[in-house]
Amino acid sequence: MNYVLGHLSPEVTLTIGVSAQEGDGAYLALCDYAMVPGESAWLSRADVSDEQD
C-alpha cells in the first residue's frame, strides 16, 4: 500500500479501507479502494450459472 501511495502526486487524495470484519462493509463501501483478505469468513464467491438462451 505504501508503495502505491508513494507514487501518487501530492494532490491525489484517496480513502483506502482494509478489513476482514463483516460489520465494516458499510465503511468499505465508502472508500475509494477497499481490500478484504481472501480468507475472510464473510467474503464469498459469486455463483455463476450456465444459462443458455
ModelCIF file with pLDDT and N, C-alpha, C, O atoms, coordinates in Angstrom:
data_MODEL
#
_entry.id   MODEL 
#
_entity.id                         1 
_entity.type                       polymer 
_entity.pdbx_number_of_molecules   1 
#
_entity_poly.entity_id                      1 
_entity_poly.type                           'polypeptide(L)' 
_entity_poly.nstd_linkage                   no 
_entity_poly.nstd_monomer                   no 
_entity_poly.pdbx_seq_one_letter_code       MNYVLGHLSPEVTLTIGVSAQEGDGAYLALCDYAMVPGESAWLSRADVSDEQD 
_entity_poly.pdbx_seq_one_letter_code_can   MNYVLGHLSPEVTLTIGVSAQEGDGAYLALCDYAMVPGESAWLSRADVSDEQD 
_entity_poly.pdbx_strand_id                 A 
#
loop_
_entity_poly_seq.entity_id 
_entity_poly_seq.num 
_entity_poly_seq.mon_id 
_entity_poly_seq.hetero 
1 1  MET n 
1 2  ASN n 
1 3  TYR n 
1 4  VAL n 
1 5  LEU n 
1 6  GLY n 
1 7  HIS n 
1 8  LEU n 
1 9  SER n 
1 10 PRO n 
1 11 GLU n 
1 12 VAL n 
1 13 THR n 
1 14 LEU n 
1 15 THR n 
1 16 ILE n 
1 17 GLY n 
1 18 VAL n 
1 19 SER n 
1 20 ALA n 
1 21 GLN n 
1 22 GLU n 
1 23 GLY n 
1 24 ASP n 
1 25 GLY n 
1 26 ALA n 
1 27 TYR n 
1 28 LEU n 
1 29 ALA n 
1 30 LEU n 
1 31 CYS n 
1 32 ASP n 
1 33 TYR n 
1 34 ALA n 
1 35 MET n 
1 36 VAL n 
1 37 PRO n 
1 38 GLY n 
1 39 GLU n 
1 40 SER n 
1 41 ALA n 
1 42 TRP n 
1 43 LEU n 
1 44 SER n 
1 45 ARG n 
1 46 ALA n 
1 47 ASP n 
1 48 VAL n 
1 49 SER n 
1 50 ASP n 
1 51 GLU n 
1 52 GLN n 
1 53 ASP n 
#
_struct_asym.id          A 
_struct_asym.entity_id   1 
#
loop_
_ma_qa_metric.id 
_ma_qa_metric.mode 
_ma_qa_metric.name 
_ma_qa_metric.software_group_id 
_ma_qa_metric.type 
1 global pLDDT . pLDDT 
2 local  pLDDT . pLDDT 
#
_ma_qa_metric_global.metric_id      1 
_ma_qa_metric_global.metric_value   77.77 
_ma_qa_metric_global.model_id       1 
_ma_qa_metric_global.ordinal_id     1 
#
loop_
_ma_qa_metric_local.label_asym_id 
_ma_qa_metric_local.label_comp_id 
_ma_qa_metric_local.label_seq_id 
_ma_qa_metric_local.metric_id 
_ma_qa_metric_local.metric_value 
_ma_qa_metric_local.model_id 
_ma_qa_metric_local.ordinal_id 
A MET 1  2 73.00 1 1  
A ASN 2  2 80.00 1 2  
A TYR 3  2 84.00 1 3  
A VAL 4  2 77.00 1 4  
A LEU 5  2 79.00 1 5  
A GLY 6  2 85.00 1 6  
A HIS 7  2 88.00 1 7  
A LEU 8  2 85.00 1 8  
A SER 9  2 90.00 1 9  
A PRO 10 2 88.00 1 10 
A GLU 11 2 92.00 1 11 
A VAL 12 2 88.00 1 12 
A THR 13 2 87.00 1 13 
A LEU 14 2 86.00 1 14 
A THR 15 2 87.00 1 15 
A ILE 16 2 86.00 1 16 
A GLY 17 2 88.00 1 17 
A VAL 18 2 87.00 1 18 
A SER 19 2 85.00 1 19 
A ALA 20 2 81.00 1 20 
A GLN 21 2 82.00 1 21 
A GLU 22 2 80.00 1 22 
A GLY 23 2 85.00 1 23 
A ASP 24 2 86.00 1 24 
A GLY 25 2 85.00 1 25 
A ALA 26 2 90.00 1 26 
A TYR 27 2 91.00 1 27 
A LEU 28 2 89.00 1 28 
A ALA 29 2 90.00 1 29 
A LEU 30 2 93.00 1 30 
A CYS 31 2 92.00 1 31 
A ASP 32 2 91.00 1 32 
A TYR 33 2 87.00 1 33 
A ALA 34 2 85.00 1 34 
A MET 35 2 82.00 1 35 
A VAL 36 2 80.00 1 36 
A PRO 37 2 77.00 1 37 
A GLY 38 2 71.00 1 38 
A GLU 39 2 68.00 1 39 
A SER 40 2 67.00 1 40 
A ALA 41 2 67.00 1 41 
A TRP 42 2 63.00 1 42 
A LEU 43 2 59.00 1 43 
A SER 44 2 60.00 1 44 
A ARG 45 2 55.00 1 45 
A ALA 46 2 53.00 1 46 
A ASP 47 2 58.00 1 47 
A VAL 48 2 56.00 1 48 
A SER 49 2 61.00 1 49 
A ASP 50 2 59.00 1 50 
A GLU 51 2 57.00 1 51 
A GLN 52 2 56.00 1 52 
A ASP 53 2 51.00 1 53 
#
loop_
_atom_site.group_PDB 
_atom_site.id 
_atom_site.type_symbol 
_atom_site.label_atom_id 
_atom_site.label_alt_id 
_atom_site.label_comp_id 
_atom_site.label_asym_id 
_atom_site.label_entity_id 
_atom_site.label_seq_id 
_atom_site.pdbx_PDB_ins_code 
_atom_site.Cartn_x 
_atom_site.Cartn_y 
_atom_site.Cartn_z 
_atom_site.occupancy 
_atom_site.B_iso_or_equiv 
_atom_site.pdbx_formal_charge 
_atom_site.auth_seq_id 
_atom_site.auth_comp_id 
_atom_site.auth_asym_id 
_atom_site.auth_atom_id 
_atom_site.pdbx_PDB_model_num 
ATOM 1   N N  . MET A 1 1  ? 0.822   -1.179  0.000   1.00 73.00 ? 1  MET A N  1 
ATOM 2   C CA . MET A 1 1  ? 0.000   0.000   0.000   1.00 73.00 ? 1  MET A CA 1 
ATOM 3   C C  . MET A 1 1  ? 0.873   1.251   0.000   1.00 73.00 ? 1  MET A C  1 
ATOM 4   O O  . MET A 1 1  ? 0.608   2.192   -0.749  1.00 73.00 ? 1  MET A O  1 
ATOM 5   N N  . ASN A 1 2  ? 1.894   1.268   0.821   1.00 80.00 ? 2  ASN A N  1 
ATOM 6   C CA . ASN A 1 2  ? 2.774   2.436   0.866   1.00 80.00 ? 2  ASN A CA 1 
ATOM 7   C C  . ASN A 1 2  ? 3.466   2.670   -0.466  1.00 80.00 ? 2  ASN A C  1 
ATOM 8   O O  . ASN A 1 2  ? 3.710   3.817   -0.839  1.00 80.00 ? 2  ASN A O  1 
ATOM 9   N N  . TYR A 1 3  ? 3.785   1.607   -1.186  1.00 84.00 ? 3  TYR A N  1 
ATOM 10  C CA . TYR A 1 3  ? 4.427   1.740   -2.494  1.00 84.00 ? 3  TYR A CA 1 
ATOM 11  C C  . TYR A 1 3  ? 3.513   2.494   -3.453  1.00 84.00 ? 3  TYR A C  1 
ATOM 12  O O  . TYR A 1 3  ? 3.941   3.438   -4.117  1.00 84.00 ? 3  TYR A O  1 
ATOM 13  N N  . VAL A 1 4  ? 2.265   2.076   -3.519  1.00 77.00 ? 4  VAL A N  1 
ATOM 14  C CA . VAL A 1 4  ? 1.304   2.717   -4.425  1.00 77.00 ? 4  VAL A CA 1 
ATOM 15  C C  . VAL A 1 4  ? 1.090   4.172   -4.035  1.00 77.00 ? 4  VAL A C  1 
ATOM 16  O O  . VAL A 1 4  ? 1.154   5.062   -4.883  1.00 77.00 ? 4  VAL A O  1 
ATOM 17  N N  . LEU A 1 5  ? 0.836   4.413   -2.764  1.00 79.00 ? 5  LEU A N  1 
ATOM 18  C CA . LEU A 1 5  ? 0.598   5.772   -2.313  1.00 79.00 ? 5  LEU A CA 1 
ATOM 19  C C  . LEU A 1 5  ? 1.819   6.660   -2.519  1.00 79.00 ? 5  LEU A C  1 
ATOM 20  O O  . LEU A 1 5  ? 1.676   7.858   -2.764  1.00 79.00 ? 5  LEU A O  1 
ATOM 21  N N  . GLY A 1 6  ? 3.012   6.089   -2.422  1.00 85.00 ? 6  GLY A N  1 
ATOM 22  C CA . GLY A 1 6  ? 4.235   6.854   -2.603  1.00 85.00 ? 6  GLY A CA 1 
ATOM 23  C C  . GLY A 1 6  ? 4.464   7.303   -4.033  1.00 85.00 ? 6  GLY A C  1 
ATOM 24  O O  . GLY A 1 6  ? 5.260   8.210   -4.276  1.00 85.00 ? 6  GLY A O  1 
ATOM 25  N N  . HIS A 1 7  ? 3.778   6.682   -4.985  1.00 88.00 ? 7  HIS A N  1 
ATOM 26  C CA . HIS A 1 7  ? 3.944   7.044   -6.388  1.00 88.00 ? 7  HIS A CA 1 
ATOM 27  C C  . HIS A 1 7  ? 2.846   7.971   -6.904  1.00 88.00 ? 7  HIS A C  1 
ATOM 28  O O  . HIS A 1 7  ? 2.837   8.319   -8.085  1.00 88.00 ? 7  HIS A O  1 
ATOM 29  N N  . LEU A 1 8  ? 1.938   8.368   -6.046  1.00 85.00 ? 8  LEU A N  1 
ATOM 30  C CA . LEU A 1 8  ? 0.882   9.295   -6.443  1.00 85.00 ? 8  LEU A CA 1 
ATOM 31  C C  . LEU A 1 8  ? 1.334   10.729  -6.176  1.00 85.00 ? 8  LEU A C  1 
ATOM 32  O O  . LEU A 1 8  ? 2.126   10.986  -5.270  1.00 85.00 ? 8  LEU A O  1 
ATOM 33  N N  . SER A 1 9  ? 0.827   11.638  -6.967  1.00 90.00 ? 9  SER A N  1 
ATOM 34  C CA . SER A 1 9  ? 1.164   13.046  -6.748  1.00 90.00 ? 9  SER A CA 1 
ATOM 35  C C  . SER A 1 9  ? 0.520   13.526  -5.448  1.00 90.00 ? 9  SER A C  1 
ATOM 36  O O  . SER A 1 9  ? -0.484  12.964  -5.011  1.00 90.00 ? 9  SER A O  1 
ATOM 37  N N  . PRO A 1 10 ? 1.086   14.553  -4.831  1.00 88.00 ? 10 PRO A N  1 
ATOM 38  C CA . PRO A 1 10 ? 0.551   15.044  -3.549  1.00 88.00 ? 10 PRO A CA 1 
ATOM 39  C C  . PRO A 1 10 ? -0.895  15.544  -3.635  1.00 88.00 ? 10 PRO A C  1 
ATOM 40  O O  . PRO A 1 10 ? -1.586  15.618  -2.619  1.00 88.00 ? 10 PRO A O  1 
ATOM 41  N N  . GLU A 1 11 ? -1.351  15.884  -4.832  1.00 92.00 ? 11 GLU A N  1 
ATOM 42  C CA . GLU A 1 11 ? -2.720  16.392  -4.987  1.00 92.00 ? 11 GLU A CA 1 
ATOM 43  C C  . GLU A 1 11 ? -3.771  15.283  -4.908  1.00 92.00 ? 11 GLU A C  1 
ATOM 44  O O  . GLU A 1 11 ? -4.952  15.561  -4.701  1.00 92.00 ? 11 GLU A O  1 
ATOM 45  N N  . VAL A 1 12 ? -3.347  14.036  -5.070  1.00 88.00 ? 12 VAL A N  1 
ATOM 46  C CA . VAL A 1 12 ? -4.286  12.914  -5.071  1.00 88.00 ? 12 VAL A CA 1 
ATOM 47  C C  . VAL A 1 12 ? -4.636  12.541  -3.634  1.00 88.00 ? 12 VAL A C  1 
ATOM 48  O O  . VAL A 1 12 ? -3.755  12.311  -2.805  1.00 88.00 ? 12 VAL A O  1 
ATOM 49  N N  . THR A 1 13 ? -5.926  12.486  -3.358  1.00 87.00 ? 13 THR A N  1 
ATOM 50  C CA . THR A 1 13 ? -6.400  12.092  -2.040  1.00 87.00 ? 13 THR A CA 1 
ATOM 51  C C  . THR A 1 13 ? -7.283  10.855  -2.202  1.00 87.00 ? 13 THR A C  1 
ATOM 52  O O  . THR A 1 13 ? -8.285  10.884  -2.917  1.00 87.00 ? 13 THR A O  1 
ATOM 53  N N  . LEU A 1 14 ? -6.904  9.787   -1.542  1.00 86.00 ? 14 LEU A N  1 
ATOM 54  C CA . LEU A 1 14 ? -7.670  8.543   -1.611  1.00 86.00 ? 14 LEU A CA 1 
ATOM 55  C C  . LEU A 1 14 ? -8.046  8.095   -0.207  1.00 86.00 ? 14 LEU A C  1 
ATOM 56  O O  . LEU A 1 14 ? -7.318  8.327   0.757   1.00 86.00 ? 14 LEU A O  1 
ATOM 57  N N  . THR A 1 15 ? -9.192  7.453   -0.119  1.00 87.00 ? 15 THR A N  1 
ATOM 58  C CA . THR A 1 15 ? -9.583  6.796   1.119   1.00 87.00 ? 15 THR A CA 1 
ATOM 59  C C  . THR A 1 15 ? -9.460  5.303   0.857   1.00 87.00 ? 15 THR A C  1 
ATOM 60  O O  . THR A 1 15 ? -10.102 4.762   -0.044  1.00 87.00 ? 15 THR A O  1 
ATOM 61  N N  . ILE A 1 16 ? -8.626  4.644   1.656   1.00 86.00 ? 16 ILE A N  1 
ATOM 62  C CA . ILE A 1 16 ? -8.374  3.222   1.478   1.00 86.00 ? 16 ILE A CA 1 
ATOM 63  C C  . ILE A 1 16 ? -8.787  2.504   2.745   1.00 86.00 ? 16 ILE A C  1 
ATOM 64  O O  . ILE A 1 16 ? -8.366  2.867   3.843   1.00 86.00 ? 16 ILE A O  1 
ATOM 65  N N  . GLY A 1 17 ? -9.613  1.482   2.587   1.00 88.00 ? 17 GLY A N  1 
ATOM 66  C CA . GLY A 1 17 ? -10.071 0.712   3.733   1.00 88.00 ? 17 GLY A CA 1 
ATOM 67  C C  . GLY A 1 17 ? -9.616  -0.730  3.630   1.00 88.00 ? 17 GLY A C  1 
ATOM 68  O O  . GLY A 1 17 ? -9.625  -1.319  2.549   1.00 88.00 ? 17 GLY A O  1 
ATOM 69  N N  . VAL A 1 18 ? -9.222  -1.291  4.751   1.00 87.00 ? 18 VAL A N  1 
ATOM 70  C CA . VAL A 1 18 ? -8.813  -2.690  4.826   1.00 87.00 ? 18 VAL A CA 1 
ATOM 71  C C  . VAL A 1 18 ? -9.493  -3.297  6.040   1.00 87.00 ? 18 VAL A C  1 
ATOM 72  O O  . VAL A 1 18 ? -9.355  -2.791  7.153   1.00 87.00 ? 18 VAL A O  1 
ATOM 73  N N  . SER A 1 19 ? -10.223 -4.378  5.828   1.00 85.00 ? 19 SER A N  1 
ATOM 74  C CA . SER A 1 19 ? -10.902 -5.009  6.955   1.00 85.00 ? 19 SER A CA 1 
ATOM 75  C C  . SER A 1 19 ? -11.282 -6.437  6.599   1.00 85.00 ? 19 SER A C  1 
ATOM 76  O O  . SER A 1 19 ? -11.467 -6.773  5.429   1.00 85.00 ? 19 SER A O  1 
ATOM 77  N N  . ALA A 1 20 ? -11.397 -7.267  7.619   1.00 81.00 ? 20 ALA A N  1 
ATOM 78  C CA . ALA A 1 20 ? -11.888 -8.634  7.457   1.00 81.00 ? 20 ALA A CA 1 
ATOM 79  C C  . ALA A 1 20 ? -13.162 -8.832  8.267   1.00 81.00 ? 20 ALA A C  1 
ATOM 80  O O  . ALA A 1 20 ? -13.661 -9.952  8.379   1.00 81.00 ? 20 ALA A O  1 
ATOM 81  N N  . GLN A 1 21 ? -13.683 -7.765  8.824   1.00 82.00 ? 21 GLN A N  1 
ATOM 82  C CA . GLN A 1 21 ? -14.865 -7.838  9.681   1.00 82.00 ? 21 GLN A CA 1 
ATOM 83  C C  . GLN A 1 21 ? -16.135 -7.551  8.883   1.00 82.00 ? 21 GLN A C  1 
ATOM 84  O O  . GLN A 1 21 ? -16.213 -6.554  8.166   1.00 82.00 ? 21 GLN A O  1 
ATOM 85  N N  . GLU A 1 22 ? -17.111 -8.414  9.009   1.00 80.00 ? 22 GLU A N  1 
ATOM 86  C CA . GLU A 1 22 ? -18.363 -8.248  8.274   1.00 80.00 ? 22 GLU A CA 1 
ATOM 87  C C  . GLU A 1 22 ? -19.047 -6.922  8.582   1.00 80.00 ? 22 GLU A C  1 
ATOM 88  O O  . GLU A 1 22 ? -19.669 -6.332  7.698   1.00 80.00 ? 22 GLU A O  1 
ATOM 89  N N  . GLY A 1 23 ? -18.945 -6.452  9.796   1.00 85.00 ? 23 GLY A N  1 
ATOM 90  C CA . GLY A 1 23 ? -19.577 -5.202  10.195  1.00 85.00 ? 23 GLY A CA 1 
ATOM 91  C C  . GLY A 1 23 ? -18.969 -3.971  9.548   1.00 85.00 ? 23 GLY A C  1 
ATOM 92  O O  . GLY A 1 23 ? -19.554 -2.891  9.630   1.00 85.00 ? 23 GLY A O  1 
ATOM 93  N N  . ASP A 1 24 ? -17.820 -4.098  8.909   1.00 86.00 ? 24 ASP A N  1 
ATOM 94  C CA . ASP A 1 24 ? -17.157 -2.961  8.268   1.00 86.00 ? 24 ASP A CA 1 
ATOM 95  C C  . ASP A 1 24 ? -17.566 -2.782  6.803   1.00 86.00 ? 24 ASP A C  1 
ATOM 96  O O  . ASP A 1 24 ? -17.004 -1.936  6.107   1.00 86.00 ? 24 ASP A O  1 
ATOM 97  N N  . GLY A 1 25 ? -18.521 -3.557  6.336   1.00 85.00 ? 25 GLY A N  1 
ATOM 98  C CA . GLY A 1 25 ? -18.945 -3.474  4.940   1.00 85.00 ? 25 GLY A CA 1 
ATOM 99  C C  . GLY A 1 25 ? -19.421 -2.099  4.520   1.00 85.00 ? 25 GLY A C  1 
ATOM 100 O O  . GLY A 1 25 ? -19.091 -1.640  3.427   1.00 85.00 ? 25 GLY A O  1 
ATOM 101 N N  . ALA A 1 26 ? -20.190 -1.435  5.368   1.00 90.00 ? 26 ALA A N  1 
ATOM 102 C CA . ALA A 1 26 ? -20.693 -0.095  5.040   1.00 90.00 ? 26 ALA A CA 1 
ATOM 103 C C  . ALA A 1 26 ? -19.543 0.905   4.936   1.00 90.00 ? 26 ALA A C  1 
ATOM 104 O O  . ALA A 1 26 ? -19.537 1.761   4.051   1.00 90.00 ? 26 ALA A O  1 
ATOM 105 N N  . TYR A 1 27 ? -18.571 0.794   5.843   1.00 91.00 ? 27 TYR A N  1 
ATOM 106 C CA . TYR A 1 27 ? -17.396 1.668   5.784   1.00 91.00 ? 27 TYR A CA 1 
ATOM 107 C C  . TYR A 1 27 ? -16.602 1.421   4.505   1.00 91.00 ? 27 TYR A C  1 
ATOM 108 O O  . TYR A 1 27 ? -16.215 2.370   3.822   1.00 91.00 ? 27 TYR A O  1 
ATOM 109 N N  . LEU A 1 28 ? -16.359 0.162   4.181   1.00 89.00 ? 28 LEU A N  1 
ATOM 110 C CA . LEU A 1 28 ? -15.575 -0.157  2.988   1.00 89.00 ? 28 LEU A CA 1 
ATOM 111 C C  . LEU A 1 28 ? -16.266 0.332   1.717   1.00 89.00 ? 28 LEU A C  1 
ATOM 112 O O  . LEU A 1 28 ? -15.595 0.685   0.747   1.00 89.00 ? 28 LEU A O  1 
ATOM 113 N N  . ALA A 1 29 ? -17.586 0.357   1.713   1.00 90.00 ? 29 ALA A N  1 
ATOM 114 C CA . ALA A 1 29 ? -18.334 0.839   0.552   1.00 90.00 ? 29 ALA A CA 1 
ATOM 115 C C  . ALA A 1 29 ? -18.102 2.328   0.317   1.00 90.00 ? 29 ALA A C  1 
ATOM 116 O O  . ALA A 1 29 ? -18.254 2.801   -0.809  1.00 90.00 ? 29 ALA A O  1 
ATOM 117 N N  . LEU A 1 30 ? -17.745 3.061   1.340   1.00 93.00 ? 30 LEU A N  1 
ATOM 118 C CA . LEU A 1 30 ? -17.497 4.500   1.214   1.00 93.00 ? 30 LEU A CA 1 
ATOM 119 C C  . LEU A 1 30 ? -16.078 4.826   0.753   1.00 93.00 ? 30 LEU A C  1 
ATOM 120 O O  . LEU A 1 30 ? -15.801 5.959   0.361   1.00 93.00 ? 30 LEU A O  1 
ATOM 121 N N  . CYS A 1 31 ? -15.196 3.861   0.798   1.00 92.00 ? 31 CYS A N  1 
ATOM 122 C CA . CYS A 1 31 ? -13.789 4.095   0.452   1.00 92.00 ? 31 CYS A CA 1 
ATOM 123 C C  . CYS A 1 31 ? -13.583 4.123   -1.059  1.00 92.00 ? 31 CYS A C  1 
ATOM 124 O O  . CYS A 1 31 ? -14.349 3.515   -1.807  1.00 92.00 ? 31 CYS A O  1 
ATOM 125 N N  . ASP A 1 32 ? -12.543 4.832   -1.504  1.00 91.00 ? 32 ASP A N  1 
ATOM 126 C CA . ASP A 1 32 ? -12.184 4.811   -2.918  1.00 91.00 ? 32 ASP A CA 1 
ATOM 127 C C  . ASP A 1 32 ? -11.679 3.425   -3.316  1.00 91.00 ? 32 ASP A C  1 
ATOM 128 O O  . ASP A 1 32 ? -11.986 2.923   -4.398  1.00 91.00 ? 32 ASP A O  1 
ATOM 129 N N  . TYR A 1 33 ? -10.905 2.824   -2.425  1.00 87.00 ? 33 TYR A N  1 
ATOM 130 C CA . TYR A 1 33 ? -10.405 1.459   -2.617  1.00 87.00 ? 33 TYR A CA 1 
ATOM 131 C C  . TYR A 1 33 ? -10.635 0.702   -1.335  1.00 87.00 ? 33 TYR A C  1 
ATOM 132 O O  . TYR A 1 33 ? -10.393 1.224   -0.247  1.00 87.00 ? 33 TYR A O  1 
ATOM 133 N N  . ALA A 1 34 ? -11.106 -0.534  -1.453  1.00 85.00 ? 34 ALA A N  1 
ATOM 134 C CA . ALA A 1 34 ? -11.328 -1.368  -0.280  1.00 85.00 ? 34 ALA A CA 1 
ATOM 135 C C  . ALA A 1 34 ? -10.697 -2.729  -0.511  1.00 85.00 ? 34 ALA A C  1 
ATOM 136 O O  . ALA A 1 34 ? -10.775 -3.292  -1.603  1.00 85.00 ? 34 ALA A O  1 
ATOM 137 N N  . MET A 1 35 ? -10.074 -3.246  0.531   1.00 82.00 ? 35 MET A N  1 
ATOM 138 C CA . MET A 1 35 ? -9.435  -4.552  0.441   1.00 82.00 ? 35 MET A CA 1 
ATOM 139 C C  . MET A 1 35 ? -9.949  -5.438  1.557   1.00 82.00 ? 35 MET A C  1 
ATOM 140 O O  . MET A 1 35 ? -10.073 -5.021  2.709   1.00 82.00 ? 35 MET A O  1 
ATOM 141 N N  . VAL A 1 36 ? -10.248 -6.686  1.179   1.00 80.00 ? 36 VAL A N  1 
ATOM 142 C CA . VAL A 1 36 ? -10.704 -7.691  2.128   1.00 80.00 ? 36 VAL A CA 1 
ATOM 143 C C  . VAL A 1 36 ? -9.837  -8.915  1.912   1.00 80.00 ? 36 VAL A C  1 
ATOM 144 O O  . VAL A 1 36 ? -9.701  -9.378  0.780   1.00 80.00 ? 36 VAL A O  1 
ATOM 145 N N  . PRO A 1 37 ? -9.247  -9.450  2.974   1.00 77.00 ? 37 PRO A N  1 
ATOM 146 C CA . PRO A 1 37 ? -8.424  -10.642 2.808   1.00 77.00 ? 37 PRO A CA 1 
ATOM 147 C C  . PRO A 1 37 ? -9.226  -11.782 2.184   1.00 77.00 ? 37 PRO A C  1 
ATOM 148 O O  . PRO A 1 37 ? -10.405 -11.954 2.494   1.00 77.00 ? 37 PRO A O  1 
ATOM 149 N N  . GLY A 1 38 ? -8.603  -12.547 1.323   1.00 71.00 ? 38 GLY A N  1 
ATOM 150 C CA . GLY A 1 38 ? -9.278  -13.652 0.638   1.00 71.00 ? 38 GLY A CA 1 
ATOM 151 C C  . GLY A 1 38 ? -9.773  -14.743 1.559   1.00 71.00 ? 38 GLY A C  1 
ATOM 152 O O  . GLY A 1 38 ? -10.660 -15.509 1.184   1.00 71.00 ? 38 GLY A O  1 
ATOM 153 N N  . GLU A 1 39 ? -9.228  -14.830 2.740   1.00 68.00 ? 39 GLU A N  1 
ATOM 154 C CA . GLU A 1 39 ? -9.642  -15.844 3.704   1.00 68.00 ? 39 GLU A CA 1 
ATOM 155 C C  . GLU A 1 39 ? -10.712 -15.339 4.662   1.00 68.00 ? 39 GLU A C  1 
ATOM 156 O O  . GLU A 1 39 ? -11.053 -16.023 5.627   1.00 68.00 ? 39 GLU A O  1 
ATOM 157 N N  . SER A 1 40 ? -11.239 -14.160 4.405   1.00 67.00 ? 40 SER A N  1 
ATOM 158 C CA . SER A 1 40 ? -12.250 -13.595 5.285   1.00 67.00 ? 40 SER A CA 1 
ATOM 159 C C  . SER A 1 40 ? -13.497 -14.470 5.282   1.00 67.00 ? 40 SER A C  1 
ATOM 160 O O  . SER A 1 40 ? -13.910 -14.963 4.232   1.00 67.00 ? 40 SER A O  1 
ATOM 161 N N  . ALA A 1 41 ? -14.092 -14.663 6.444   1.00 67.00 ? 41 ALA A N  1 
ATOM 162 C CA . ALA A 1 41 ? -15.273 -15.521 6.566   1.00 67.00 ? 41 ALA A CA 1 
ATOM 163 C C  . ALA A 1 41 ? -16.486 -14.952 5.836   1.00 67.00 ? 41 ALA A C  1 
ATOM 164 O O  . ALA A 1 41 ? -17.365 -15.714 5.435   1.00 67.00 ? 41 ALA A O  1 
ATOM 165 N N  . TRP A 1 42 ? -16.559 -13.645 5.655   1.00 63.00 ? 42 TRP A N  1 
ATOM 166 C CA . TRP A 1 42 ? -17.747 -13.061 5.018   1.00 63.00 ? 42 TRP A CA 1 
ATOM 167 C C  . TRP A 1 42 ? -17.558 -12.788 3.542   1.00 63.00 ? 42 TRP A C  1 
ATOM 168 O O  . TRP A 1 42 ? -18.481 -12.314 2.880   1.00 63.00 ? 42 TRP A O  1 
ATOM 169 N N  . LEU A 1 43 ? -16.394 -13.074 3.019   1.00 59.00 ? 43 LEU A N  1 
ATOM 170 C CA . LEU A 1 43 ? -16.150 -12.927 1.591   1.00 59.00 ? 43 LEU A CA 1 
ATOM 171 C C  . LEU A 1 43 ? -16.592 -14.201 0.896   1.00 59.00 ? 43 LEU A C  1 
ATOM 172 O O  . LEU A 1 43 ? -16.146 -15.289 1.259   1.00 59.00 ? 43 LEU A O  1 
ATOM 173 N N  . SER A 1 44 ? -17.440 -14.087 -0.073  1.00 60.00 ? 44 SER A N  1 
ATOM 174 C CA . SER A 1 44 ? -17.904 -15.278 -0.788  1.00 60.00 ? 44 SER A CA 1 
ATOM 175 C C  . SER A 1 44 ? -17.825 -15.033 -2.280  1.00 60.00 ? 44 SER A C  1 
ATOM 176 O O  . SER A 1 44 ? -17.963 -13.906 -2.756  1.00 60.00 ? 44 SER A O  1 
ATOM 177 N N  . ARG A 1 45 ? -17.603 -16.103 -2.998  1.00 55.00 ? 45 ARG A N  1 
ATOM 178 C CA . ARG A 1 45 ? -17.514 -16.043 -4.449  1.00 55.00 ? 45 ARG A CA 1 
ATOM 179 C C  . ARG A 1 45 ? -18.917 -15.994 -5.042  1.00 55.00 ? 45 ARG A C  1 
ATOM 180 O O  . ARG A 1 45 ? -19.813 -16.703 -4.585  1.00 55.00 ? 45 ARG A O  1 
ATOM 181 N N  . ALA A 1 46 ? -19.103 -15.173 -6.040  1.00 53.00 ? 46 ALA A N  1 
ATOM 182 C CA . ALA A 1 46 ? -20.400 -15.085 -6.717  1.00 53.00 ? 46 ALA A CA 1 
ATOM 183 C C  . ALA A 1 46 ? -20.661 -16.372 -7.482  1.00 53.00 ? 46 ALA A C  1 
ATOM 184 O O  . ALA A 1 46 ? -19.761 -16.913 -8.124  1.00 53.00 ? 46 ALA A O  1 
ATOM 185 N N  . ASP A 1 47 ? -21.882 -16.857 -7.415  1.00 58.00 ? 47 ASP A N  1 
ATOM 186 C CA . ASP A 1 47 ? -22.254 -18.048 -8.173  1.00 58.00 ? 47 ASP A CA 1 
ATOM 187 C C  . ASP A 1 47 ? -22.549 -17.641 -9.611  1.00 58.00 ? 47 ASP A C  1 
ATOM 188 O O  . ASP A 1 47 ? -23.280 -16.683 -9.863  1.00 58.00 ? 47 ASP A O  1 
ATOM 189 N N  . VAL A 1 48 ? -21.977 -18.374 -10.533 1.00 56.00 ? 48 VAL A N  1 
ATOM 190 C CA . VAL A 1 48 ? -22.190 -18.120 -11.950 1.00 56.00 ? 48 VAL A CA 1 
ATOM 191 C C  . VAL A 1 48 ? -22.935 -19.318 -12.517 1.00 56.00 ? 48 VAL A C  1 
ATOM 192 O O  . VAL A 1 48 ? -22.441 -20.445 -12.475 1.00 56.00 ? 48 VAL A O  1 
ATOM 193 N N  . SER A 1 49 ? -24.117 -19.068 -13.044 1.00 61.00 ? 49 SER A N  1 
ATOM 194 C CA . SER A 1 49 ? -24.896 -20.180 -13.609 1.00 61.00 ? 49 SER A CA 1 
ATOM 195 C C  . SER A 1 49 ? -24.630 -20.256 -15.115 1.00 61.00 ? 49 SER A C  1 
ATOM 196 O O  . SER A 1 49 ? -24.283 -19.264 -15.756 1.00 61.00 ? 49 SER A O  1 
ATOM 197 N N  . ASP A 1 50 ? -24.799 -21.429 -15.642 1.00 59.00 ? 50 ASP A N  1 
ATOM 198 C CA . ASP A 1 50 ? -24.564 -21.668 -17.076 1.00 59.00 ? 50 ASP A CA 1 
ATOM 199 C C  . ASP A 1 50 ? -25.879 -21.600 -17.833 1.00 59.00 ? 50 ASP A C  1 
ATOM 200 O O  . ASP A 1 50 ? -26.312 -22.583 -18.436 1.00 59.00 ? 50 ASP A O  1 
ATOM 201 N N  . GLU A 1 51 ? -26.502 -20.451 -17.798 1.00 57.00 ? 51 GLU A N  1 
ATOM 202 C CA . GLU A 1 51 ? -27.764 -20.276 -18.525 1.00 57.00 ? 51 GLU A CA 1 
ATOM 203 C C  . GLU A 1 51 ? -27.479 -20.057 -20.001 1.00 57.00 ? 51 GLU A C  1 
ATOM 204 O O  . GLU A 1 51 ? -26.644 -19.231 -20.372 1.00 57.00 ? 51 GLU A O  1 
ATOM 205 N N  . GLN A 1 52 ? -28.177 -20.801 -20.829 1.00 56.00 ? 52 GLN A N  1 
ATOM 206 C CA . GLN A 1 52 ? -28.033 -20.647 -22.271 1.00 56.00 ? 52 GLN A CA 1 
ATOM 207 C C  . GLN A 1 52 ? -29.352 -20.185 -22.851 1.00 56.00 ? 52 GLN A C  1 
ATOM 208 O O  . GLN A 1 52 ? -30.419 -20.653 -22.456 1.00 56.00 ? 52 GLN A O  1 
ATOM 209 N N  . ASP A 1 53 ? -29.266 -19.263 -23.790 1.00 51.00 ? 53 ASP A N  1 
ATOM 210 C CA . ASP A 1 53 ? -30.503 -18.723 -24.425 1.00 51.00 ? 53 ASP A CA 1 
ATOM 211 C C  . ASP A 1 53 ? -30.959 -19.622 -25.527 1.00 51.00 ? 53 ASP A C  1 
ATOM 212 O O  . ASP A 1 53 ? -31.969 -19.343 -26.173 1.00 51.00 ? 53 ASP A O  1 
#
